[in-house]
Amino acid sequence: MRELLPYLKLYKKHWFGLSLGMILGFLTLFASIGLLTLSGWFLSAAAVAGLTIARETFNYMLPGGGVRGLAMGRTAGRWGERVVSHNATFKLLTDLRVYFYEKLTPLIPGRVGGLRDADLLNRLVADVSAMDHVYLRLVSPVILSILGITCLTGFLVWFDSDIGLTLGAILMALVLIWPLLFYKLGKGNGHRLTQNRADLRIRALDWIEGHSELLLFGAEKRYREKIDQAQMALMSNQAVNAHITGLANALLLLANGMTLLLILWMSADGIGGSVPSPLIALVVFATLASVELLMPIAGAFQYLGQTLASARRLNEIIGAEPDVQFPTYTNNKVIGTNNKVAVEFSDISFAYESNAPLAVDNLSLSVPAGSKLAILGKTGSGKSTLLQLLTRYWDVQQGNIKIGGQALTELSESELRSLISVVSQRVDVLNGTLRDNLLIAKSDADDSELAGTLSKVGLEYLMDAPGLDQWLGDGGRQLSGGEKRRIGIARAVLHNAPILLLDEPTEGLDRSTESQIMSLLEQHYQDKTVVFVTHRLVGLSKMDNVVVLEQGKLVEQGEHSELLKQKGRYFQLHQAI
């Protein structure tokens, strides 16, 4: 049960709504039990009065009004309890999703690198939603049952202590036994259901995202069969849940019937030592109505295993410590507002895993303020890793990195992001308007600035109707590779940070588009500190310094013309083109 503690703490914020929901639930139970109890006594008393002289003095109006009042109160209480409880629960789930996001974001990519997107989606949607069981199916029903049993016992004790205490003891024993019994029955199936539901989402998302490739290579049928297998496993778990629920309800009704016979036998000679009277019907119908107290928990605790499994999956994310932790303070005075900022790598080493080879091996490199550095190397030589270390995607295991003379680890996240712009070979276009896709780089930019920036990067034709309101992404205008690169450059221009990181921005483009994009970049980075990562020898003559990496080590460094004269590794790469 310790797995649920982080979520129970969130209840403090919504204590009023959750408490009001339980109060309305209790009033609904009171009205339901009272309605059946009063109706049973009223019908019996009215029948007895009709057969005796008491028919002339019997008060038919007051009990009849009570029956109508309890019926209306039951309806209103049920509606109010559902509205209030579900509203509070939905707000609680909203806060939980925000809380989950806040814990998840700092873990990317290190702590969640081994998790698939579909698994994260399942945790965010299904596992978070399972947390509503804690209140709606567990906490609230148990509290209401205990309060209801206490009040019902006290009410019947007022008429007959033996009957009242007997019924109270039986009901309390059921409240204690039923949850434990059906938790044990549903525990294993709940764990399997949670896992099979995650497997189904993962396989379905794989099939959707890779449908084109699966069709091309004739593997679509095999993947669809995997989805069918996962679906059948999940349906099997759901069938077991349904059987357990049915068993719980059937046994509860059986227990209620046997209790009813016992109470009827105990009250047959009269209530409270008096002769038989309509009070017998009151006690019997109260016993019959007591099933209302137990029905919510009859099968609820079979879901506890499922809820605990979901809580454990969420706790794997919530309880994890991020590999990269930023200081909470902001110190903008350290670096200042100068548009030229130096970058320095001092004896840094980094490996993605403890037993993996070094991606960067004891590398030292200086990029003076306002200079242009090009980093060359084959795939896997550590080029992109350097940029990821500079943006604190990861932290170095040895050495240190400085920006403007300040250690990277001493900069707050907001300050570091304000100092760096990145144009990568993969530009993500979000599902949203063209305006939304540009405002992520500069939230306070107006439409005229956005339009001017699009014109600078050669995308002015995107301003044709509907202009900035044009929808991009799924269901909208599809952008080509060159257009996506220009969107990335437009974001960098809007962000206008003093350090510009270019991670193979022309990869996969034709010669003409590549030339256009390089010209755009050259116009933008004149007064900035630039780190240009590439394995293609394009625009390197305009770089102040060229570095060649192999297996994470620096093997050559110098200006373009000097390296060609040395006829070393850079010369070989140049000759191979």
C-alpha positions as CSV (number, residue, x, y, z in Angstrom):
1,M,0.0,0.0,0.0
2,R,3.0,2.3,0.3
3,E,2.8,2.7,-3.5
4,L,-0.4,4.8,-3.0
5,L,1.1,7.3,-0.5
6,P,2.3,9.9,-3.1
7,Y,-1.2,10.0,-4.6
8,L,-3.0,10.2,-1.2
9,K,-1.0,13.3,-0.5
10,L,-2.5,15.0,-3.5
11,Y,-5.9,14.7,-1.8
12,K,-5.1,17.6,0.5
13,K,-5.6,20.1,-2.3
14,H,-9.1,18.8,-3.0
15,W,-10.2,17.9,0.5
16,F,-13.3,20.0,0.4
17,G,-14.7,18.4,-2.8
18,L,-13.8,14.9,-1.8
19,S,-15.2,15.4,1.7
20,L,-18.4,16.9,0.3
21,G,-18.7,14.0,-2.0
22,M,-18.5,11.5,0.9
23,I,-21.1,13.5,2.9
24,L,-23.5,13.5,-0.1
25,G,-22.8,9.8,-0.5
26,F,-23.6,9.2,3.2
27,L,-26.8,11.1,2.9
28,T,-27.7,9.1,-0.2
29,L,-27.1,5.9,1.7
30,F,-29.2,7.2,4.6
31,A,-32.0,8.1,2.3
32,S,-31.9,4.7,0.5
33,I,-31.9,2.6,3.7
34,G,-34.4,4.9,5.4
35,L,-36.7,4.7,2.4
36,L,-36.9,0.9,2.4
37,T,-37.0,0.7,6.2
38,L,-39.8,3.3,6.6
39,S,-41.7,1.9,3.7
40,G,-41.6,-1.6,5.2
41,W,-42.8,-0.3,8.6
42,F,-45.4,2.0,7.0
43,L,-47.0,-0.8,4.9
44,S,-47.1,-3.2,7.9
45,A,-48.4,-0.6,10.3
46,A,-51.0,0.6,7.9
47,A,-52.2,-3.0,7.3
48,V,-52.4,-3.7,11.0
49,A,-54.2,-0.5,11.6
50,G,-56.7,-1.3,8.8
51,L,-57.7,-4.5,10.6
52,T,-58.2,-2.8,14.0
53,I,-59.9,0.2,15.4
54,A,-56.5,2.1,15.0
55,R,-57.5,2.8,11.4
56,E,-59.3,5.9,12.6
57,T,-56.4,7.3,14.5
58,F,-53.4,6.1,12.5
59,N,-51.4,8.9,10.9
60,Y,-51.0,8.0,7.3
61,M,-49.8,11.4,6.1
62,L,-46.6,11.8,8.1
63,P,-45.0,8.4,7.1
64,G,-46.2,9.0,3.5
65,G,-44.6,12.4,3.4
66,G,-41.4,10.8,4.8
67,V,-41.4,8.2,2.1
68,R,-41.7,10.8,-0.6
69,G,-39.1,13.0,1.0
70,L,-36.6,10.2,1.3
71,A,-37.3,9.2,-2.3
72,M,-36.6,12.7,-3.6
73,G,-33.6,13.0,-1.2
74,R,-32.1,9.7,-2.6
75,T,-32.4,10.9,-6.2
76,A,-31.0,14.4,-5.4
77,G,-28.2,12.9,-3.2
78,R,-27.2,10.4,-5.8
79,W,-26.9,13.0,-8.5
80,G,-25.1,15.5,-6.2
81,E,-22.7,12.9,-5.0
82,R,-21.8,11.8,-8.6
83,V,-21.3,15.4,-9.7
84,V,-19.2,16.5,-6.7
85,S,-17.1,13.3,-6.4
86,H,-16.3,13.0,-10.1
87,N,-15.5,16.7,-10.4
88,A,-13.1,16.4,-7.5
89,T,-11.6,13.2,-8.9
90,F,-11.1,14.7,-12.4
91,K,-9.4,17.7,-10.9
92,L,-7.2,15.3,-8.9
93,L,-6.3,13.4,-12.0
94,T,-5.5,16.7,-13.8
95,D,-3.1,17.6,-11.0
96,L,-1.6,14.1,-11.1
97,R,-0.9,14.3,-14.8
98,V,0.8,17.7,-14.4
99,Y,2.7,16.3,-11.5
100,F,3.7,13.3,-13.7
101,Y,4.8,15.6,-16.5
102,E,6.9,17.7,-14.1
103,K,8.7,14.6,-12.9
104,L,9.0,13.0,-16.3
105,T,10.5,16.0,-18.2
106,P,13.8,16.2,-16.2
107,L,14.3,12.4,-16.8
108,I,14.5,12.7,-20.5
109,P,16.5,11.2,-22.1
110,G,18.6,9.3,-19.5
111,R,16.2,7.7,-17.1
112,V,13.5,7.0,-19.7
113,G,15.7,6.1,-22.6
114,G,14.8,2.4,-22.3
115,L,11.1,3.1,-22.3
116,R,9.1,3.2,-25.5
117,D,6.8,6.1,-26.4
118,A,3.7,3.9,-26.3
119,D,4.7,2.7,-22.8
120,L,5.0,6.3,-21.6
121,L,1.7,7.1,-23.2
122,N,0.1,4.2,-21.4
123,R,1.4,5.3,-18.1
124,L,0.2,8.9,-18.7
125,V,-3.3,7.8,-19.8
126,A,-4.3,4.4,-18.4
127,D,-2.1,4.2,-15.3
128,V,-3.0,7.7,-14.2
129,S,-6.7,7.1,-14.8
130,A,-6.5,4.0,-12.7
131,M,-5.7,6.2,-9.7
132,D,-9.3,7.3,-9.6
133,H,-10.1,3.8,-8.2
134,V,-8.3,4.9,-5.0
135,Y,-11.0,7.3,-4.1
136,L,-14.1,6.3,-6.0
137,R,-13.7,2.5,-5.4
138,L,-11.7,2.2,-2.2
139,V,-11.4,5.1,0.1
140,S,-14.9,6.5,-0.2
141,P,-16.9,3.2,-0.2
142,V,-15.0,1.9,2.9
143,I,-15.5,5.1,4.9
144,L,-19.2,5.3,3.9
145,S,-19.8,1.6,4.8
146,I,-18.2,2.0,8.2
147,L,-20.2,5.2,9.0
148,G,-23.4,3.6,7.6
149,I,-23.0,0.4,9.7
150,T,-22.3,2.4,12.8
151,C,-25.4,4.6,12.3
152,L,-27.6,1.6,11.4
153,T,-26.4,-0.3,14.4
154,G,-27.1,2.6,16.7
155,F,-30.6,3.0,15.2
156,L,-31.6,-0.7,15.7
157,V,-30.0,-0.8,19.1
158,W,-32.5,1.8,20.2
159,F,-35.3,-0.7,19.4
160,D,-33.5,-3.9,20.3
161,S,-29.9,-4.1,21.4
162,D,-29.4,-7.8,20.6
163,I,-30.7,-7.5,17.1
164,G,-28.8,-4.2,16.5
165,L,-25.5,-5.5,17.7
166,T,-25.8,-8.8,15.9
167,L,-26.5,-7.1,12.6
168,G,-23.7,-4.6,13.2
169,A,-21.2,-7.3,14.0
170,I,-22.2,-9.3,10.8
171,L,-21.9,-6.2,8.6
172,M,-18.6,-5.1,10.1
173,A,-17.2,-8.6,9.7
174,L,-18.2,-8.5,6.0
175,V,-16.6,-5.1,5.5
176,L,-13.3,-6.5,6.9
177,I,-13.4,-9.9,5.2
178,W,-14.7,-8.9,1.8
179,P,-11.9,-6.5,0.7
180,L,-9.2,-8.9,1.9
181,L,-10.8,-11.9,0.2
182,F,-11.4,-10.3,-3.2
183,Y,-8.1,-8.4,-3.2
184,K,-6.4,-11.8,-3.0
185,L,-8.6,-13.1,-5.8
186,G,-8.1,-10.2,-8.1
187,K,-4.4,-9.3,-7.3
188,G,-2.7,-11.5,-9.8
189,N,-5.2,-10.8,-12.6
190,G,-5.0,-7.1,-11.9
191,H,-1.2,-7.1,-12.4
192,R,-1.6,-9.1,-15.6
193,L,-4.4,-6.9,-16.9
194,T,-2.2,-3.8,-16.4
195,Q,0.7,-5.3,-18.2
196,N,-1.4,-6.7,-21.1
197,R,-3.1,-3.3,-21.5
198,A,0.3,-1.7,-21.8
199,D,1.4,-4.3,-24.3
200,L,-1.7,-3.8,-26.4
201,R,-1.1,0.0,-26.6
202,I,2.5,-0.5,-27.5
203,R,1.8,-3.0,-30.3
204,A,-1.1,-0.9,-31.6
205,L,1.0,2.3,-31.7
206,D,3.9,0.4,-33.4
207,W,1.4,-0.8,-36.0
208,I,0.0,2.7,-36.6
209,E,3.3,4.5,-36.8
210,G,5.0,1.9,-39.0
211,H,2.0,0.9,-41.2
212,S,3.6,2.1,-44.4
213,E,6.8,0.2,-43.9
214,L,5.0,-2.9,-42.7
215,L,2.9,-2.9,-45.9
216,L,6.0,-2.4,-48.1
217,F,7.9,-5.3,-46.5
218,G,4.9,-7.6,-46.1
219,A,5.0,-7.7,-42.3
220,E,1.7,-5.9,-41.6
221,K,-0.2,-9.2,-41.1
222,R,2.3,-10.5,-38.5
223,Y,2.1,-7.3,-36.5
224,R,-1.7,-7.3,-36.7
225,E,-1.7,-10.8,-35.3
226,K,0.4,-9.6,-32.4
227,I,-2.2,-6.9,-31.7
228,D,-4.9,-9.6,-31.8
229,Q,-3.0,-11.7,-29.3
230,A,-2.5,-8.8,-26.9
231,Q,-6.2,-7.9,-27.3
232,M,-7.3,-11.5,-26.5
233,A,-5.1,-11.6,-23.5
234,L,-6.6,-8.3,-22.2
235,M,-10.1,-9.5,-22.9
236,S,-9.3,-12.7,-20.9
237,N,-8.2,-10.6,-18.0
238,Q,-11.4,-8.5,-18.2
239,A,-13.5,-11.6,-18.3
240,V,-11.8,-12.8,-15.1
241,N,-12.6,-9.4,-13.5
242,A,-16.2,-9.8,-14.6
243,H,-16.4,-13.3,-13.1
244,I,-14.9,-12.0,-9.8
245,T,-17.4,-9.1,-9.7
246,G,-20.3,-11.5,-10.3
247,L,-19.0,-13.9,-7.6
248,A,-18.6,-11.0,-5.1
249,N,-22.1,-9.7,-5.7
250,A,-23.6,-13.2,-5.6
251,L,-21.9,-14.1,-2.3
252,L,-22.9,-10.7,-0.9
253,L,-26.5,-11.3,-1.7
254,L,-26.3,-14.8,-0.2
255,A,-24.8,-13.4,3.0
256,N,-27.5,-10.7,3.1
257,G,-30.2,-13.3,2.7
258,M,-28.8,-15.5,5.4
259,T,-28.5,-12.5,7.7
260,L,-32.0,-11.6,6.9
261,L,-33.2,-15.0,7.9
262,L,-31.3,-14.8,11.2
263,I,-32.7,-11.3,12.0
264,L,-36.2,-12.5,11.1
265,W,-35.8,-15.5,13.5
266,M,-34.5,-13.2,16.3
267,S,-37.4,-10.7,15.9
268,A,-40.2,-13.3,15.4
269,D,-41.2,-13.1,19.1
270,G,-41.2,-9.3,19.1
271,I,-38.8,-6.3,19.2
272,G,-37.3,-5.2,22.5
273,G,-39.3,-7.7,24.5
274,S,-42.7,-6.5,23.3
275,V,-45.3,-8.5,21.5
276,P,-45.0,-8.9,17.7
277,S,-45.7,-5.7,15.9
278,P,-44.9,-3.7,12.7
279,L,-41.5,-3.0,14.2
280,I,-40.5,-6.5,13.0
281,A,-41.0,-5.3,9.4
282,L,-38.9,-2.2,10.2
283,V,-36.0,-4.4,11.4
284,V,-36.3,-6.9,8.6
285,F,-36.4,-4.2,5.9
286,A,-33.5,-2.4,7.5
287,T,-31.5,-5.7,7.3
288,L,-32.6,-6.1,3.6
289,A,-31.5,-2.5,2.9
290,S,-28.1,-3.0,4.5
291,V,-26.9,-4.5,1.3
292,E,-26.6,-0.9,0.1
293,L,-23.7,-0.4,2.5
294,L,-21.7,-3.4,1.2
295,M,-22.5,-3.4,-2.5
296,P,-19.9,-0.7,-3.4
297,I,-17.1,-2.7,-1.9
298,A,-18.3,-6.1,-3.1
299,G,-16.0,-6.2,-6.1
300,A,-14.1,-3.0,-5.6
301,F,-11.0,-4.5,-4.0
302,Q,-10.4,-6.8,-6.9
303,Y,-9.2,-3.6,-8.6
304,L,-6.7,-2.9,-5.9
305,G,-4.1,-5.2,-7.5
306,Q,-4.6,-3.3,-10.8
307,T,-4.4,0.0,-9.0
308,L,-1.2,-1.0,-7.2
309,A,0.4,-2.2,-10.4
310,S,-0.4,1.1,-12.1
311,A,1.0,3.0,-9.1
312,R,4.2,1.1,-9.2
313,R,4.6,1.9,-12.9
314,L,4.0,5.6,-12.2
315,N,6.4,5.5,-9.2
316,E,9.2,4.3,-11.5
317,I,9.0,7.7,-13.2
318,I,7.9,9.9,-10.2
319,G,10.5,8.4,-7.8
320,A,13.4,8.5,-10.3
321,E,16.2,11.1,-9.9
322,P,17.2,12.9,-13.1
323,D,20.7,12.4,-14.4
324,V,21.0,16.2,-15.1
325,Q,19.9,18.6,-12.4
326,F,19.9,22.3,-12.9
327,P,20.4,24.8,-10.1
328,T,17.2,26.6,-9.1
329,Y,18.7,30.1,-9.1
330,T,19.2,32.5,-12.0
331,N,22.4,34.6,-12.3
332,N,22.3,36.6,-15.5
333,K,25.0,38.9,-14.4
334,V,27.7,36.2,-14.7
335,I,27.7,36.1,-18.5
336,G,26.0,39.4,-19.1
337,T,24.2,40.5,-22.3
338,N,27.2,40.5,-24.7
339,N,26.1,38.8,-27.9
340,K,29.5,37.1,-28.2
341,V,30.1,34.3,-25.7
342,A,33.0,31.8,-25.6
343,V,32.7,28.1,-25.2
344,E,35.4,25.8,-23.7
345,F,35.6,22.0,-23.4
346,S,38.3,21.0,-20.8
347,D,39.4,17.3,-20.8
348,I,35.9,16.0,-21.1
349,S,35.0,12.3,-21.3
350,F,31.6,10.8,-21.7
351,A,30.1,7.3,-22.2
352,Y,26.4,6.6,-22.6
353,E,26.6,3.6,-20.3
354,S,29.0,2.5,-17.7
355,N,30.4,-0.4,-19.7
356,A,30.1,1.2,-23.1
357,P,33.1,2.7,-25.0
358,L,33.7,6.4,-24.6
359,A,31.7,8.6,-27.0
360,V,34.0,11.5,-26.2
361,D,37.5,10.7,-25.0
362,N,39.5,13.3,-23.0
363,L,38.7,16.1,-25.4
364,S,39.8,19.7,-24.9
365,L,38.5,22.4,-27.3
366,S,38.2,26.1,-27.2
367,V,35.7,28.2,-29.2
368,P,36.5,32.0,-28.7
369,A,33.6,34.4,-28.5
370,G,32.3,35.2,-32.0
371,S,34.4,32.5,-33.8
372,K,33.1,29.8,-36.1
373,L,34.1,26.2,-35.3
374,A,33.4,23.2,-37.6
375,I,33.5,19.7,-36.3
376,L,33.9,16.8,-38.8
377,G,33.9,13.1,-38.5
378,K,32.1,9.9,-39.5
379,T,28.9,8.8,-38.0
380,G,29.5,7.7,-34.4
381,S,32.7,9.9,-33.9
382,G,31.1,12.0,-31.1
383,K,30.1,15.1,-33.1
384,S,26.4,15.3,-32.0
385,T,27.4,14.1,-28.5
386,L,29.4,17.3,-28.1
387,L,26.3,19.4,-28.8
388,Q,24.2,17.3,-26.5
389,L,26.8,17.8,-23.7
390,L,26.8,21.5,-24.4
391,T,23.0,21.8,-24.1
392,R,23.2,19.5,-21.0
393,Y,21.2,16.8,-22.6
394,W,23.7,14.7,-20.7
395,D,26.4,15.6,-18.2
396,V,30.1,14.8,-18.7
397,Q,31.6,12.1,-16.5
398,Q,35.0,13.8,-16.5
399,G,36.2,17.3,-17.1
400,N,34.0,20.4,-17.4
401,I,32.4,22.7,-20.0
402,K,32.3,26.5,-19.6
403,I,30.2,29.1,-21.4
404,G,31.4,32.7,-21.0
405,G,33.8,31.6,-18.3
406,Q,31.0,30.1,-16.2
407,A,30.8,26.4,-15.5
408,L,27.9,24.8,-17.4
409,T,26.6,23.1,-14.2
410,E,26.3,26.5,-12.5
411,L,23.8,27.9,-15.0
412,S,20.1,27.6,-14.4
413,E,18.1,25.9,-17.2
414,S,16.4,29.1,-18.3
415,E,19.7,31.0,-18.6
416,L,21.3,28.1,-20.5
417,R,18.4,27.9,-23.0
418,S,18.5,31.7,-23.5
419,L,22.2,31.5,-24.5
420,I,21.9,28.7,-27.1
421,S,20.0,28.2,-30.3
422,V,20.0,24.8,-32.1
423,V,19.4,24.0,-35.7
424,S,19.4,20.2,-35.9
425,Q,19.1,17.8,-38.9
426,R,15.7,16.7,-37.5
427,V,13.3,19.6,-37.1
428,D,10.1,18.7,-35.3
429,V,6.9,20.4,-36.6
430,L,4.2,20.3,-34.0
431,N,0.6,19.7,-34.7
432,G,-0.6,23.3,-34.6
433,T,-0.7,26.5,-36.6
434,L,2.3,28.0,-38.3
435,R,2.2,30.7,-35.7
436,D,2.3,28.2,-32.8
437,N,5.4,26.5,-34.4
438,L,7.3,29.8,-34.5
439,L,6.2,31.2,-31.1
440,I,7.9,28.3,-29.3
441,A,11.2,30.2,-30.1
442,K,9.9,33.6,-29.1
443,S,6.6,33.7,-27.3
444,D,6.2,37.5,-27.4
445,A,6.9,37.9,-31.2
446,D,4.1,39.7,-33.1
447,D,2.7,38.6,-36.5
448,S,4.8,41.2,-38.4
449,E,8.0,39.8,-36.8
450,L,7.0,36.2,-37.6
451,A,6.2,37.2,-41.2
452,G,9.5,39.0,-41.6
453,T,11.4,36.0,-40.3
454,L,9.7,33.6,-42.7
455,S,10.7,35.9,-45.5
456,K,14.3,35.9,-44.4
457,V,14.4,32.1,-44.6
458,G,12.6,31.9,-47.9
459,L,9.2,30.8,-46.7
460,E,7.3,33.9,-47.5
461,Y,4.9,31.9,-49.6
462,L,3.6,30.2,-46.5
463,M,2.0,33.6,-45.6
464,D,-0.6,33.1,-48.4
465,A,-4.1,32.4,-47.1
466,P,-4.6,31.3,-44.3
467,G,-1.1,32.6,-43.4
468,L,0.0,32.2,-39.9
469,D,-3.2,30.4,-39.0
470,Q,-2.4,27.6,-41.4
471,W,-2.4,24.2,-39.7
472,L,0.8,22.1,-39.9
473,G,1.3,18.5,-38.9
474,D,-1.3,15.8,-38.9
475,G,-4.4,16.8,-40.8
476,G,-2.7,20.0,-42.1
477,R,-0.1,21.2,-44.6
478,Q,2.8,18.7,-45.0
479,L,6.2,20.4,-45.2
480,S,9.1,19.1,-47.3
481,G,12.5,18.4,-45.8
482,G,13.8,21.8,-47.0
483,E,10.8,23.6,-45.6
484,K,11.3,21.9,-42.2
485,R,15.0,23.0,-42.2
486,R,13.9,26.6,-42.9
487,I,11.3,26.4,-40.0
488,G,14.2,25.3,-37.8
489,I,16.4,28.2,-39.0
490,A,13.4,30.6,-38.5
491,R,13.2,29.5,-34.9
492,A,16.9,30.1,-34.4
493,V,16.6,33.6,-35.9
494,L,13.7,34.4,-33.6
495,H,15.5,33.0,-30.6
496,N,18.6,35.1,-31.5
497,A,20.9,33.5,-28.9
498,P,24.6,34.4,-28.8
499,I,25.6,30.7,-29.4
500,L,24.4,28.9,-32.5
501,L,24.7,25.1,-32.7
502,L,24.2,23.6,-36.2
503,D,23.9,19.8,-36.2
504,E,24.1,18.8,-39.9
505,P,21.3,21.1,-40.9
506,T,21.7,20.3,-44.6
507,E,21.7,16.5,-44.2
508,G,19.5,14.8,-46.8
509,L,19.0,17.9,-49.0
510,D,19.8,18.4,-52.6
511,R,22.7,20.6,-53.7
512,S,20.5,23.6,-54.6
513,T,18.6,23.6,-51.3
514,E,21.8,23.0,-49.3
515,S,23.4,26.0,-50.9
516,Q,20.4,28.2,-50.1
517,I,20.3,27.1,-46.5
518,M,24.0,27.6,-46.0
519,S,23.6,31.2,-47.4
520,L,20.8,31.9,-44.9
521,L,22.8,30.5,-42.0
522,E,25.9,32.6,-43.0
523,Q,23.7,35.8,-42.9
524,H,22.4,34.9,-39.5
525,Y,25.6,33.9,-37.6
526,Q,27.9,36.7,-38.5
527,D,28.2,38.0,-34.9
528,K,27.6,34.8,-33.0
529,T,29.7,32.0,-31.6
530,V,29.0,29.0,-33.9
531,V,29.6,25.3,-33.6
532,F,28.9,23.6,-36.9
533,V,28.7,19.8,-36.9
534,T,28.9,18.0,-40.2
535,H,30.4,15.1,-42.1
536,R,30.0,16.9,-45.4
537,L,32.7,19.4,-46.4
538,V,30.4,22.3,-47.2
539,G,31.1,25.9,-46.2
540,L,34.2,25.0,-44.2
541,S,36.4,27.6,-45.9
542,K,34.4,30.2,-44.0
543,M,35.0,28.6,-40.6
544,D,37.7,30.0,-38.3
545,N,38.6,26.6,-37.0
546,V,38.0,23.0,-38.3
547,V,38.3,20.0,-36.0
548,V,38.3,16.3,-37.1
549,L,37.1,13.7,-34.6
550,E,37.5,9.9,-34.7
551,Q,36.0,7.7,-32.0
552,G,35.6,10.6,-29.7
553,K,39.1,11.8,-30.0
554,L,40.5,15.0,-31.6
555,V,42.8,14.0,-34.4
556,E,43.3,17.3,-36.3
557,Q,42.6,20.9,-35.8
558,G,43.3,24.1,-37.7
559,E,42.0,26.4,-40.5
560,H,40.7,25.0,-43.7
561,S,43.7,26.0,-45.9
562,E,46.2,24.9,-43.3
563,L,44.7,21.4,-42.9
564,L,44.8,20.9,-46.7
565,K,48.5,21.8,-46.7
566,Q,49.2,19.3,-44.0
567,K,47.7,16.5,-46.1
568,G,46.5,14.7,-43.1
569,R,43.1,13.2,-42.2
570,Y,41.2,16.3,-43.3
571,F,43.0,16.3,-46.7
572,Q,42.0,12.7,-47.2
573,L,38.4,13.4,-46.4
574,H,38.5,16.4,-48.8
575,Q,40.1,14.3,-51.6
576,A,37.5,11.5,-51.1
577,I,34.6,13.8,-52.2
